[in-house]
């Protein structure tokens, strides 16, 4: 299982804490040191909706003034690949090829426990 995100992100921290408390092993891929490319984003988008993956609530989205650009589907993919901070965190790739985006303790309990 792989967990994608930023180690200093509070939401990623909650996910990591949950996994650690339940002795669930994972590999951490930090956006600060490992860039996620368009092909990986497109792979995730076969399993989750772009409106879930594309983070319109974050500081990066506001700083880049992306709301004003009225981005279409392909534009959002390009921007996420260019600025990984636009990807909602964490993204977890499960060994069975499912993808989970964000942190929801109830959802984690259903999946992992």
N, C-alpha and C positions, 0 to 999 in steps of 0.2 A: 504494500500500500504506500502511496506517495501523497504527501501533504504539500501543496504549493501555497506560498504566501510570503509574508514578511515577518521575521521573528519578533520584531518590535510592535507589531500590530496587536491591539487588544483582543480582537475577535480571533485571530490566529492563536493568541495566548490561551484563550478559553478552550479552543479545540485541542490544543496540545496538552493542556492540563487534564481535560477529560480523558484523552487517550492514555496519558501516563497513569492516571488514577486507576484505570481499568487494565493496565498492563498490555496495552495494544501497541504493537511495534509498527513503526512507520519510518519512511525516509522523508526528510524535510528538504524541500527545494525552495530556496529563498530567492525572491524576485530581485533582491539587491545584488546577488552574485550570479544568478543564472537567468538569462533572458528567455522567456517563453515566446516561441515564434508562431507565425500564422498557421502552420500546419497543426501544431498542438492545439491551438485555439479552435480551429475547425473540427478537430477530432472531438473536443469537449462539446462543441455545438451539435454534434450528432446525438448527444445524450441529454443536454440541458438547453433551455431556451436562451436566446441571446439577451433578453431582458432580465434574466436572472444573472447571467455571467457579467454583463457590462454594468459597471458600477457608476450610476449617475448621481449617487449621493455623496461621493467622496470629494476631498479637497482638490485632487488632481483634475477632476472633471470641471469643477468651478474655475480653477486657476487657468485652465486652457480655454475657457469660454466655449466649450463644445456644444452647449445647448443652442447657441446662436447659429451653429452650422447645420442643424437639422440632419444629422447623420443618418444614412441608410444602413442596411445590414452589412454590406461590404466595407463601408467606411468605419463602422464600429470595430470590425475585425482588424482592419489596418491600424486603427488607433490603439487597440488593446495590445497588438504585437509591438508597436512602437513605444507605448507607455504601459508597461505591465501593471502599474499602479491603478489602471482603469479596470482591472479584473477584480471582481468581488472576491473577497478572501474569507476563509481559505477555500481552496479547491482541493478536494480529495479524490484521487483515483483509487478505487478499490480493486483488489485482485480479480474480481469477477467482471471487470470493465465498467462498472457503474461509476458515475461521477456525482459527487455531492458538492454543492456550492454554499458557502456561508456556514454559520454555526447556529444550530437549533438543538438544544440539549435533548428534547423529546425525540427528535428525528435520530440523533446519535444513539440514544438508548435503544430505539427500535432496530437500528442497523447493527450495532456492535454488541449488544448485550443479549 
